[in-house]
Each structure stands twice: as C-alpha cells, then as structure tokens.
C-alpha cells in the first residue's frame, strides 16, 4: 500500500471513529493486520481498486459473495433494468416466482422457498419452523459454525476439549439461560454426536451445520459424517438444517448437499446467490415450509424480504452458473491452484496447510497436518499469517483477515480469476514465501 493511501485511509478511519461505532459498519471490516479497514473504491472482474488507484487481485471477494467476480455484466444489467423499472419493493413480482422455481430445480432440499435479506434472517426462521414442527426447543450446532448474529446461535463450547455439548455465550448481552437449549459439539466427531442424540434426542428440534465448514477456512465433513447426521436426525424426528450461505454454489450448482449427495430438511443460501446483492433464501420440505404465514402459524415477513434488486441479480447470476461444464472447469482450476499453492509453501519449508473445495479455501499457518475440526484450526499462527497477508498486499494480492486469534477465516477465487491471474498470484506468493523463509 502506498504512503498516500495509508495517509488518506488513516484520515478516513479517524473520521469514521467519531461517527461509526468502532469506526466501521460491520466488525469484520476492520482488517486486524492493517489496523483499520482496507478502503476500496471499486472492483472489476477479479480485481479491486483502492482509494489511491492501486489494483489488487482479490482473494476475499466480498467475503465470498462475488463468485462471478465484481461488476459481472449480466448481473449489473439486471440490476440496472430493475432500477429503471422502479424497484417495486414490498411487492410480489413474476421474478420472485421464477427465482423460486429455479431454486427448486437446482437445490435438492428445495420443495418450497421463502426469500429474506441475509443469512441471519433465514437461520432463525429455520429454527422457528423446526421448533413448531417438533414441539421441542433444543438444537445442536457445531463449534465454530456460523449461523448469523441472533441470540440462539451465539454460543460456543463451554469446554473446547470436551464433547458433552455444554454451551456458553460467545457474545456480550446473550442470556446464559438461553444456552440450556443449545448443544455445541465438535465437528466431525461422530461419537460425540451419537452420544448427544442418545441422551437428548427427545429434546432436540433441529441440528444445524455448515456442511463444509468454510467459516473456519475450509473443513470438509469426514466421510460418512453428513450421512450420520441425516440418519440420526430422521430417526429422532429432528429437523436437519444445512446452512449453505457459504457453501452454496461453491463446488456444485446445488451446493454441498448436491456435491455430497445428502439432502437436509431445510437449507439456507445467501452471498453468492445474488453475487453480492442482499438476498437470502430458506428452502426445504413442503410440509415444513408451508408452516410459514400466511398458510401456517410460523411468523416471517419483511419489507425488504426478497428485495427486487437482489432477485434480479440472482436470476442473472444463476443463468451464468447453470452453463454446462462450468463447475467441472471451476473445480479443476481450483484444485490445480490449491495444489500449486501448497507446493510453493512446502518448497520454502513454511508450515502452512492449504485446504480448499471449489471456490473457497483456508490457509492454516503453523499447521501441516489435515485440519478436521475447529479445535485443529485454533492452532493457526496469526503472526505468520500477518506476515504473509501484509507481504501479499504489498505485491498486489488482497487477502482479508478476520481476527487476531483462532481460525484464519476463508479466502477464495471467482469465475473471473483467469489462468493468467492465478499464475501471477502464485509467482507473487513464491516471492512472499521466499522472503518469509529467509533467516531474520
């Protein structure tokens, strides 16, 4: 980053702190390694541009939302057309029906669809439906899996080394008593899950998971684990919910459930659904979804639910994602990039584990063994990661960082990343790795 940008960005951040809580509109926009937000002026394809006109090859991509890249022409034109039509907010349109019908074709779980604005909106509605359908109140989530910022989900394991499911709040302002209905288990631990269902199955309304734990980088399900969740929830009469806000459309058009061949009862999608425009959807079994008002007693509504701009963007994005052979090409490109990236880091003897699936990946500094759980990811070396991220920024590669402790968060590629872009990135990373490997 240039000194000009640093000066301008510092000035902006100083002003922002006097009017915005913490100087930002969302906590994770503060880049912990830079010490302030990375202020961007715009984006085009696989690149973003900062306030000083410096272009960066983008490996954050709006936290994974811009799967098609920035300013995709089809999405942009769809949004412009909707604006010119007057943006009929808070009204149903033919576009809503078209998009819902398309989602029922491509997402295995989707028999009915309900639109909302963001991931938090749809996960809380999924829980509400499950509690109504089962007459139970408790639910299972997995340590580190992210399901939004509403109180029921803001819990973590009371004992990170334990597997009894005991939960404590992960945020201020969350009543401890709400944790009595939350069981937080380690991901990919079949024995812990079985024990919880054996002991508490008659209390559990739902089991929530990210079928691929991208929120902690990229932690796939162990072989058979999703199948176990499906079998045990069905036997217990509980609702299985796949939170595919991050995994949806990343490695298959139908998301992780299509990739692994395991169909949940309910599923959530957002982010890449509309290539970064605000839109989320809850989809699932017809009997569960029809419990929503106005046909049933479960409340959900909202002025901005299924906002026309998001719906227009989603129709355009899915038109692109449905192209024949697209996911074969995306997965082949991604696999080759991750393999070459790991080879560079290994060649320089840097302790980094690369794990990726489809368009998103994690870099686990300080670890070379496979990362199978949130506890494995806790060992992430943020000092090494900081050196890497800042050196990449200096060379025109933008990696975001989400915290100074715990797992590293996720990075990714888009369909706009060309072979030349990725080769350029690998050359720069080779230079970064060589610099990091040199004795101090």
Buried (B, 14 or more C-beta within 10 A) or exposed (E): BEEEBEEBBEEBBEEBEEEEEEBBEEEBBBBBBBEBBBBBEEBBBBBBBBBBEBBBBBBBBBBBBBBBBBBBEBBBEBBEEBEEEEEEEEEEBEBBEBBBEBBBEBBBBBBBBBBBBBBBBBBBBBBBBBBBBBEBBBBBBBBBBBBBBEBBBBBBBEEEEEBBBBBBBBEEEBEEEBBEBBBBBBBBBEEBBEBBBEEBBEBBBBBBBBBBBBBBBBBBBBEEBBEBBBBBBEEBBBBBBBBBBBBBBBBBBBBBBBBBEBBBBBBBBBBBBBBBBBBBBBBBBEEBBEBBEEEBEBEBEEEBBBBBBBBBBBBBBBEBBEEEEEBEEBBEBBEEBBEBBBEBBBEBEBBBBBBBBBBBBBBBBBBEEEBBBBBBBBBBBBEBBBBBBBBBBEBBBBBBBBBEEBBBBBBBBBBBBEEEBBEBBBEBBBBBBEBBEEEE
